[in-house]
Amino acid sequence: MARKKSNKLGQILERFSRKATEATGTSSAFILALLVIIIWILTGPLFHFSDTWQLVINTGTTIITFLMVFLIQRSQNKDALAIHLKLNEIVAALDGASNRLIDVEDLTEDEIKTLHAYYKKLVEMARKDLKLTASHSVEEAQVRHDLKHRKHRHPA
């Protein structure tokens, strides 16, 4: 029962978060925020630029900033996970691609540094090529395309 409530709450928060992220990332939201600041500035003389007048904007912006940090982080986490999944699919699907790179984000920092050093060596080898297109030519791309189509029984 507690798990169902937790799941339901998670779905509600997911929908709210998505809508809030979409809404706050618009030009209209920026204009609204700008209008709030302009109105606040214009009301300064009315309130004699008092401490309370200043406290209103400080408190409001602090609360909004605090909440937006979590909203932005949640959105970035979801986007990063989706990108990782897409990249994992590409690595898994490509012949010749190293499966060591699937879920590379879950490796330790030392393991990532080891892989980085390996790929750095590949870059150094590639820089020694006199002609940049020698290993990445249109012809090579055509051969790979043809192999892929034959492998999946597509007509050439």
PAFIKOL-7745 format. One record per residue (C-alpha): residue in three letters; x, y, z. Coordinates in nm, 3 decimals, padded with zeros to 5 digits. Example, Ala and Ser with C-alpha at 12.3 -4.5 7.8 and 13.67 -1.06 7.14 Angstrom:
2
<res = ALA px = 01.230 py = -00.450 pz = 00.780>
<res = SER px = 01.367 py = -00.106 pz = 00.714>
# end
This chain:
156
<res = MET px = 00.000 py = 00.000 pz = 00.000>
<res = ALA px = 00.278 py = 00.243 pz = 00.091>
<res = ARG px = 00.453 py = 00.160 pz = -00.238>
<res = LYS px = 00.139 py = 00.245 pz = -00.439>
<res = LYS px = 00.110 py = 00.583 pz = -00.265>
<res = SER px = 00.479 py = 00.648 pz = -00.325>
<res = ASN px = 00.441 py = 00.557 pz = -00.693>
<res = LYS px = 00.131 py = 00.778 pz = -00.727>
<res = LEU px = 00.311 py = 01.067 pz = -00.559>
<res = GLY px = 00.609 py = 01.011 pz = -00.790>
<res = GLN px = 00.382 py = 01.030 pz = -01.095>
<res = ILE px = 00.223 py = 01.352 pz = -00.970>
<res = LEU px = 00.565 py = 01.505 pz = -00.903>
<res = GLU px = 00.685 py = 01.385 pz = -01.246>
<res = ARG px = 00.396 py = 01.558 pz = -01.424>
<res = PHE px = 00.431 py = 01.875 pz = -01.217>
<res = SER px = 00.806 py = 01.885 pz = -01.272>
<res = ARG px = 00.771 py = 01.836 pz = -01.649>
<res = LYS px = 00.508 py = 02.111 pz = -01.677>
<res = ALA px = 00.706 py = 02.348 pz = -01.456>
<res = THR px = 01.023 py = 02.286 pz = -01.655>
<res = GLU px = 00.841 py = 02.348 pz = -01.983>
<res = ALA px = 00.672 py = 02.662 pz = -01.848>
<res = THR px = 00.979 py = 02.821 pz = -01.692>
<res = GLY px = 01.187 py = 02.769 pz = -02.003>
<res = THR px = 00.974 py = 02.997 pz = -02.218>
<res = SER px = 01.005 py = 03.357 pz = -02.330>
<res = SER px = 00.677 py = 03.429 pz = -02.153>
<res = ALA px = 00.823 py = 03.316 pz = -01.821>
<res = PHE px = 01.124 py = 03.541 pz = -01.872>
<res = ILE px = 00.900 py = 03.838 pz = -01.957>
<res = LEU px = 00.687 py = 03.767 pz = -01.649>
<res = ALA px = 00.996 py = 03.760 pz = -01.427>
<res = LEU px = 01.118 py = 04.082 pz = -01.586>
<res = LEU px = 00.779 py = 04.246 pz = -01.526>
<res = VAL px = 00.788 py = 04.143 pz = -01.159>
<res = ILE px = 01.128 py = 04.312 pz = -01.123>
<res = ILE px = 01.010 py = 04.626 pz = -01.304>
<res = ILE px = 00.697 py = 04.647 pz = -01.089>
<res = TRP px = 00.906 py = 04.594 pz = -00.778>
<res = ILE px = 01.143 py = 04.874 pz = -00.881>
<res = LEU px = 00.853 py = 05.108 pz = -00.964>
<res = THR px = 00.692 py = 05.046 pz = -00.625>
<res = GLY px = 01.015 py = 05.140 pz = -00.446>
<res = PRO px = 00.924 py = 05.507 pz = -00.401>
<res = LEU px = 00.576 py = 05.409 pz = -00.276>
<res = PHE px = 00.732 py = 05.205 pz = 00.004>
<res = HIS px = 01.021 py = 05.453 pz = 00.052>
<res = PHE px = 01.267 py = 05.182 pz = -00.051>
<res = SER px = 01.215 py = 05.029 pz = 00.293>
<res = ASP px = 01.379 py = 04.718 pz = 00.432>
<res = THR px = 01.048 py = 04.535 pz = 00.395>
<res = TRP px = 01.029 py = 04.636 pz = 00.026>
<res = GLN px = 01.378 py = 04.493 pz = -00.027>
<res = LEU px = 01.299 py = 04.183 pz = 00.179>
<res = VAL px = 01.002 py = 04.099 pz = -00.046>
<res = ILE px = 01.217 py = 04.066 pz = -00.360>
<res = ASN px = 01.504 py = 03.898 pz = -00.176>
<res = THR px = 01.279 py = 03.637 pz = -00.018>
<res = GLY px = 01.082 py = 03.575 pz = -00.339>
<res = THR px = 01.391 py = 03.530 pz = -00.556>
<res = THR px = 01.562 py = 03.312 pz = -00.296>
<res = ILE px = 01.265 py = 03.076 pz = -00.273>
<res = ILE px = 01.228 py = 03.056 pz = -00.652>
<res = THR px = 01.601 py = 03.000 pz = -00.700>
<res = PHE px = 01.606 py = 02.727 pz = -00.434>
<res = LEU px = 01.319 py = 02.539 pz = -00.600>
<res = MET px = 01.455 py = 02.588 pz = -00.952>
<res = VAL px = 01.789 py = 02.430 pz = -00.858>
<res = PHE px = 01.611 py = 02.102 pz = -00.784>
<res = LEU px = 01.386 py = 02.130 pz = -01.087>
<res = ILE px = 01.681 py = 02.193 pz = -01.320>
<res = GLN px = 01.886 py = 01.912 pz = -01.164>
<res = ARG px = 01.598 py = 01.668 pz = -01.203>
<res = SER px = 01.554 py = 01.767 pz = -01.566>
<res = GLN px = 01.928 py = 01.733 pz = -01.633>
<res = ASN px = 01.939 py = 01.391 pz = -01.466>
<res = LYS px = 01.654 py = 01.266 pz = -01.684>
<res = ASP px = 01.807 py = 01.412 pz = -02.001>
<res = ALA px = 02.150 py = 01.267 pz = -01.919>
<res = LEU px = 02.001 py = 00.923 pz = -01.859>
<res = ALA px = 01.810 py = 00.937 pz = -02.189>
<res = ILE px = 02.126 py = 01.042 pz = -02.375>
<res = HIS px = 02.327 py = 00.762 pz = -02.209>
<res = LEU px = 02.064 py = 00.508 pz = -02.313>
<res = LYS px = 02.071 py = 00.631 pz = -02.672>
<res = LEU px = 02.450 py = 00.621 pz = -02.682>
<res = ASN px = 02.450 py = 00.273 pz = -02.526>
<res = GLU px = 02.215 py = 00.157 pz = -02.802>
<res = ILE px = 02.443 py = 00.301 pz = -03.069>
<res = VAL px = 02.754 py = 00.137 pz = -02.918>
<res = ALA px = 02.575 py = -00.194 pz = -02.878>
<res = ALA px = 02.443 py = -00.186 pz = -03.235>
<res = LEU px = 02.762 py = -00.087 pz = -03.416>
<res = ASP px = 02.988 py = -00.363 pz = -03.538>
<res = GLY px = 03.340 py = -00.299 pz = -03.422>
<res = ALA px = 03.238 py = -00.059 pz = -03.144>
<res = SER px = 03.378 py = -00.144 pz = -02.804>
<res = ASN px = 03.116 py = -00.273 pz = -02.562>
<res = ARG px = 03.344 py = -00.146 pz = -02.284>
<res = LEU px = 03.183 py = 00.193 pz = -02.348>
<res = ILE px = 02.832 py = 00.076 pz = -02.263>
<res = ASP px = 02.742 py = 00.241 pz = -01.931>
<res = VAL px = 03.084 py = 00.406 pz = -01.920>
<res = GLU px = 02.933 py = 00.672 pz = -01.692>
<res = ASP px = 02.911 py = 00.407 pz = -01.418>
<res = LEU px = 03.285 py = 00.337 pz = -01.421>
<res = THR px = 03.519 py = 00.476 pz = -01.158>
<res = GLU px = 03.717 py = 00.788 pz = -01.235>
<res = ASP px = 04.036 py = 00.580 pz = -01.265>
<res = GLU px = 03.869 py = 00.341 pz = -01.513>
<res = ILE px = 03.749 py = 00.636 pz = -01.721>
<res = LYS px = 04.100 py = 00.783 pz = -01.719>
<res = THR px = 04.236 py = 00.448 pz = -01.843>
<res = LEU px = 03.987 py = 00.443 pz = -02.131>
<res = HIS px = 04.062 py = 00.808 pz = -02.205>
<res = ALA px = 04.434 py = 00.731 pz = -02.233>
<res = TYR px = 04.353 py = 00.447 pz = -02.475>
<res = TYR px = 04.145 py = 00.672 pz = -02.700>
<res = LYS px = 04.409 py = 00.944 pz = -02.678>
<res = LYS px = 04.652 py = 00.695 pz = -02.834>
<res = LEU px = 04.403 py = 00.636 pz = -03.116>
<res = VAL px = 04.383 py = 01.011 pz = -03.176>
<res = GLU px = 04.762 py = 01.032 pz = -03.190>
<res = MET px = 04.768 py = 00.751 pz = -03.447>
<res = ALA px = 04.497 py = 00.924 pz = -03.651>
<res = ARG px = 04.693 py = 01.252 pz = -03.648>
<res = LYS px = 04.987 py = 01.073 pz = -03.809>
<res = ASP px = 04.774 py = 00.999 pz = -04.115>
<res = LEU px = 04.872 py = 01.233 pz = -04.395>
<res = LYS px = 04.523 py = 01.242 pz = -04.540>
<res = LEU px = 04.240 py = 01.295 pz = -04.292>
<res = THR px = 03.983 py = 01.128 pz = -04.518>
<res = ALA px = 04.191 py = 00.814 pz = -04.568>
<res = SER px = 04.018 py = 00.615 pz = -04.296>
<res = HIS px = 03.688 py = 00.801 pz = -04.296>
<res = SER px = 03.612 py = 00.840 pz = -04.662>
<res = VAL px = 03.282 py = 00.843 pz = -04.845>
<res = GLU px = 03.385 py = 00.513 pz = -05.002>
<res = GLU px = 03.435 py = 00.351 pz = -04.660>
<res = ALA px = 03.097 py = 00.481 pz = -04.552>
<res = GLN px = 02.937 py = 00.328 pz = -04.863>
<res = VAL px = 03.102 py = -00.010 pz = -04.794>
<res = ARG px = 02.975 py = -00.005 pz = -04.433>
<res = HIS px = 02.628 py = 00.094 pz = -04.552>
<res = ASP px = 02.619 py = -00.192 pz = -04.804>
<res = LEU px = 02.739 py = -00.444 pz = -04.541>
<res = LYS px = 02.473 py = -00.328 pz = -04.299>
<res = HIS px = 02.199 py = -00.366 pz = -04.557>
<res = ARG px = 02.315 py = -00.713 pz = -04.663>
<res = LYS px = 02.342 py = -00.822 pz = -04.301>
<res = HIS px = 01.983 py = -00.718 pz = -04.235>
<res = ARG px = 01.866 py = -00.865 pz = -04.567>
<res = HIS px = 01.774 py = -00.532 pz = -04.723>
<res = PRO px = 01.793 py = -00.519 pz = -05.101>
<res = ALA px = 02.100 py = -00.323 pz = -05.219>
# end
